[in-house]
């Protein structure tokens, strides 16, 4: 089995050396980048398994790096930043980050976050027998055909409902913020988009949970967003 390849994006040499030493000691392969431009080049050239990303880079904000990488890759991105405000965390997660670790951090915590991410990657590879089909409990999405089925009965979804369902499915188990969803569905995030999102989500839910015995596929996280529940 190939060792996990980590891209370390950090312009503080002391912090970078700490991370590299930790990765070496635990048998990870690694690449390094001191700025955003190099990070994007390394990510596109070497296809790392996980990216550790500082937000305060000399040439561009780390959130911009996340946005650029997310246009072509779903590689897990763990932000490691001195910014500890909730808004900074929300912005990073909205842009597409998978996790957020605040400096100063312990080596043990960094390794724990990496192990969690590796388990998620392994689980995803095991589940994706076919990249063109998504199955979660009694829900099935055929991406090639553009159709969704519940208990093998086709769901009659509007184009927006289908896009919402696919976005949640491709991020199953993750809480997606209102901003992240609206930007992915409509390309922007205005106040009235969030109101529209609530309406579309309500109609989608009714179709997924059409009787009292139906499983709850979509959870609401009040004030934050929505999550598709991973069914057994």
Backbone torsions as a table, in degrees:
resi	resn	phi	psi	omega
1	UNK	NA	132.9	-179.6
2	UNK	-69.3	142.5	176.7
3	UNK	-71.8	148.6	-179.5
4	UNK	-64.8	134.1	178.0
5	UNK	-100.5	120.9	-177.8
6	UNK	-110.0	131.3	171.6
7	UNK	-98.0	117.7	-179.6
8	UNK	-99.2	114.7	-179.8
9	UNK	-110.6	101.4	-173.5
10	UNK	-157.0	125.1	-178.1
11	UNK	-92.7	-10.1	175.4
12	UNK	-84.6	110.9	-173.5
13	UNK	-59.7	-36.5	-179.2
14	UNK	-64.5	-46.7	179.7
15	UNK	-66.9	-41.0	178.6
16	UNK	-60.0	-44.3	179.8
17	UNK	-62.9	-38.4	177.7
18	UNK	-61.3	-45.5	-178.9
19	UNK	-66.4	-42.3	-179.8
20	UNK	-63.1	-45.2	178.5
21	UNK	-58.9	-42.3	179.0
22	UNK	-64.0	-45.3	-179.4
23	UNK	-64.3	-43.3	178.3
24	UNK	-59.0	-45.9	-176.2
25	UNK	-63.9	-23.5	-177.8
26	UNK	-112.2	23.0	168.5
27	UNK	67.7	28.2	173.2
28	UNK	-91.0	148.3	166.9
29	UNK	-86.4	153.9	-177.4
30	UNK	-149.5	155.8	169.6
31	UNK	-126.6	159.3	178.8
32	UNK	-129.9	153.9	174.2
33	UNK	-146.6	138.8	-178.1
34	UNK	-99.2	-8.4	-179.8
35	UNK	-149.6	172.5	-175.5
36	UNK	-66.4	-42.2	-177.9
37	UNK	-60.8	-45.4	178.5
38	UNK	-65.6	-37.4	179.5
39	UNK	-59.7	-46.3	-179.1
40	UNK	-64.5	-40.7	178.5
41	UNK	-63.8	-45.8	-179.9
42	UNK	-64.8	-40.2	-179.5
43	UNK	-64.0	-40.2	-178.4
44	UNK	-76.8	-29.5	-176.3
45	UNK	-83.8	-37.2	-170.6
46	UNK	-112.5	-7.3	176.4
47	UNK	48.7	61.7	-179.1
48	UNK	-64.2	160.5	179.2
49	UNK	-80.6	-33.8	-179.5
50	UNK	-144.5	145.3	175.0
51	UNK	-116.0	129.8	170.9
52	UNK	-101.7	117.4	-168.1
53	UNK	-126.0	123.8	170.3
54	UNK	-83.3	144.8	-179.7
55	UNK	-84.8	-31.5	-174.8
56	UNK	-88.6	72.3	-178.2
57	UNK	-93.6	155.2	-174.1
58	UNK	-69.6	-28.3	-173.9
59	UNK	-104.0	-25.4	178.7
60	UNK	-159.2	158.4	178.3
61	UNK	-69.7	143.0	-179.6
62	UNK	-59.1	-29.3	179.0
63	UNK	-64.5	-34.6	176.3
64	UNK	-66.8	-36.2	176.5
65	UNK	-62.1	-44.1	178.5
66	UNK	-58.7	-48.4	-178.0
67	UNK	-59.5	-42.5	-178.6
68	UNK	-66.1	-44.6	-179.6
69	UNK	-65.2	-36.2	-178.1
70	UNK	-68.9	-12.6	177.2
71	UNK	-71.8	-17.9	-178.3
72	UNK	-139.8	-4.3	-176.7
73	UNK	-143.5	145.4	174.1
74	UNK	-105.0	19.9	179.6
75	UNK	-53.5	134.3	178.3
76	UNK	-60.5	131.3	179.5
77	UNK	-119.8	118.8	175.6
78	UNK	-104.4	114.7	178.6
79	UNK	-78.7	133.4	174.5
80	UNK	-125.3	107.2	-169.7
81	UNK	-142.5	152.9	174.4
82	UNK	-78.4	-12.5	178.6
83	UNK	-73.8	118.5	-174.0
84	UNK	-112.8	-0.8	-179.9
85	UNK	-69.2	145.6	-179.6
86	UNK	-57.3	-37.4	-177.0
87	UNK	-64.3	-36.3	177.7
88	UNK	-64.3	-40.9	179.0
89	UNK	-65.5	-44.6	179.6
90	UNK	-61.6	-43.7	180.0
91	UNK	-60.5	-42.7	-179.5
92	UNK	-66.1	-42.7	179.6
93	UNK	-68.2	-38.8	176.1
94	UNK	-59.9	-39.2	-177.7
95	UNK	-70.6	-19.2	177.2
96	UNK	125.7	7.6	176.5
97	UNK	-67.7	152.4	-178.8
98	UNK	-97.6	-25.4	-176.6
99	UNK	-155.1	164.4	-175.7
100	UNK	-143.5	119.9	-179.6
101	UNK	-118.4	127.1	-175.7
102	UNK	-93.1	134.4	173.8
103	UNK	-76.5	148.1	-7.7
104	UNK	-73.7	145.1	-177.5
105	UNK	-121.5	157.9	176.4
106	UNK	-90.6	150.8	177.4
107	UNK	-59.6	-38.8	-179.1
108	UNK	-62.6	-39.9	180.0
109	UNK	-68.0	-41.3	177.8
110	UNK	-59.2	-46.3	-179.7
111	UNK	-64.2	-37.5	178.4
112	UNK	-63.3	-42.6	179.3
113	UNK	-63.6	-38.4	178.7
114	UNK	-65.5	-41.5	180.0
115	UNK	-63.7	-41.6	178.0
116	UNK	-60.7	-44.4	-179.2
117	UNK	-65.4	-40.0	178.0
118	UNK	-63.6	-40.0	178.2
119	UNK	-63.3	-40.4	179.3
120	UNK	-64.1	-40.6	178.4
121	UNK	-64.3	-44.4	-179.3
122	UNK	-64.0	-41.0	179.2
123	UNK	-64.2	-42.5	-179.6
124	UNK	-62.8	-39.7	179.3
125	UNK	-67.5	-37.0	-179.7
126	UNK	-69.1	-33.4	-175.8
127	UNK	-81.7	-27.6	-173.8
128	UNK	-85.5	74.6	176.9
129	UNK	-63.6	-38.1	176.4
130	UNK	-133.6	127.8	-178.3
131	UNK	-71.6	-13.0	-177.5
132	UNK	-92.0	-3.3	-177.6
133	UNK	-132.5	138.2	176.0
134	UNK	-118.5	130.8	178.5
135	UNK	-127.9	129.5	177.4
136	UNK	-143.1	103.3	-175.4
137	UNK	62.8	-125.7	-179.3
138	UNK	-93.0	5.8	179.0
139	UNK	-96.6	134.2	176.3
140	UNK	-134.9	132.9	176.2
141	UNK	-117.7	126.1	175.5
142	UNK	-102.4	99.1	-175.1
143	UNK	-65.2	-35.5	-178.7
144	UNK	-64.9	-40.9	-178.3
145	UNK	-85.5	-16.7	-177.8
146	UNK	71.5	33.3	-177.8
147	UNK	-127.8	154.1	176.0
148	UNK	-126.9	146.8	-176.6
149	UNK	-133.3	142.2	173.7
150	UNK	-122.6	120.7	-174.1
151	UNK	52.0	39.3	178.4
152	UNK	65.4	11.0	172.1
153	UNK	-100.1	128.5	-177.5
154	UNK	-64.9	134.5	175.8
155	UNK	-87.2	131.9	179.1
156	UNK	-92.8	94.1	-174.0
157	UNK	-107.3	146.7	171.3
158	UNK	-74.1	162.9	178.4
159	UNK	-55.3	-40.6	179.8
160	UNK	-67.3	-42.7	178.6
161	UNK	-61.0	-40.8	179.4
162	UNK	-65.3	-42.8	178.5
163	UNK	-62.7	-41.2	177.6
164	UNK	-61.9	-45.5	-179.2
165	UNK	-61.6	-43.5	179.5
166	UNK	-65.1	-40.3	179.7
167	UNK	-63.6	-44.0	177.8
168	UNK	-65.3	-41.0	-178.7
169	UNK	-64.2	-40.9	-178.3
170	UNK	-72.6	-10.6	177.2
171	UNK	-124.7	34.1	-174.9
172	UNK	-54.1	133.5	-179.8
173	UNK	90.1	-12.5	-178.9
174	UNK	-102.6	140.5	174.0
175	UNK	-78.7	122.6	177.7
176	UNK	-103.2	126.1	-178.1
177	UNK	-73.0	159.6	178.1
178	UNK	-54.1	-43.8	-177.2
179	UNK	-64.3	-44.3	179.9
180	UNK	-59.7	-44.6	-177.9
181	UNK	-66.6	-48.7	-176.8
182	UNK	-65.3	-35.2	177.6
183	UNK	-66.7	-36.0	179.6
184	UNK	-75.2	-31.9	-177.6
185	UNK	-85.8	-45.7	-174.9
186	UNK	-110.6	-8.9	179.0
187	UNK	85.2	1.4	176.9
188	UNK	-157.4	171.1	-177.8
189	UNK	-136.7	90.4	177.1
190	UNK	-105.8	166.7	-175.1
191	UNK	-59.3	-40.1	-178.9
192	UNK	-72.6	-19.7	175.7
193	UNK	-64.8	-39.1	-179.8
194	UNK	-65.1	-39.5	176.9
195	UNK	-63.6	-43.1	177.7
196	UNK	-63.5	-40.1	179.6
197	UNK	-58.2	-42.7	-180.0
198	UNK	-60.8	-39.9	-179.9
199	UNK	-65.7	-50.1	-179.1
200	UNK	-63.0	-39.0	-179.5
201	UNK	-65.8	-37.0	178.9
202	UNK	-64.6	-43.2	-179.6
203	UNK	-69.7	-37.7	177.6
204	UNK	-62.6	-43.3	179.5
205	UNK	-61.1	-42.5	-179.4
206	UNK	-59.4	-35.4	-179.8
207	UNK	-75.4	-30.8	178.5
208	UNK	-81.8	-28.5	-175.3
209	UNK	-124.1	65.4	-169.8
210	UNK	-81.0	0.3	170.7
211	UNK	-150.6	169.2	-172.4
212	UNK	-65.7	-19.3	-179.1
213	UNK	-89.2	-7.0	-176.6
214	UNK	-69.4	146.7	178.1
215	UNK	-69.8	151.4	178.1
216	UNK	-90.6	102.6	-177.9
217	UNK	-81.6	-31.3	-175.2
218	UNK	-117.7	123.5	177.1
219	UNK	-102.0	140.9	173.6
220	UNK	-94.7	130.9	171.8
221	UNK	-108.9	100.5	-170.0
222	UNK	-54.3	129.0	178.1
223	UNK	79.1	-5.2	-176.9
224	UNK	-118.9	-61.4	-177.7
225	UNK	170.5	-142.5	-174.2
226	UNK	-137.6	157.7	179.6
227	UNK	-142.2	135.0	170.3
228	UNK	-85.0	127.7	-178.3
229	UNK	-79.2	135.4	175.7
230	UNK	-80.5	116.6	-177.5
231	UNK	-84.7	153.7	178.2
232	UNK	-72.3	NA	NA
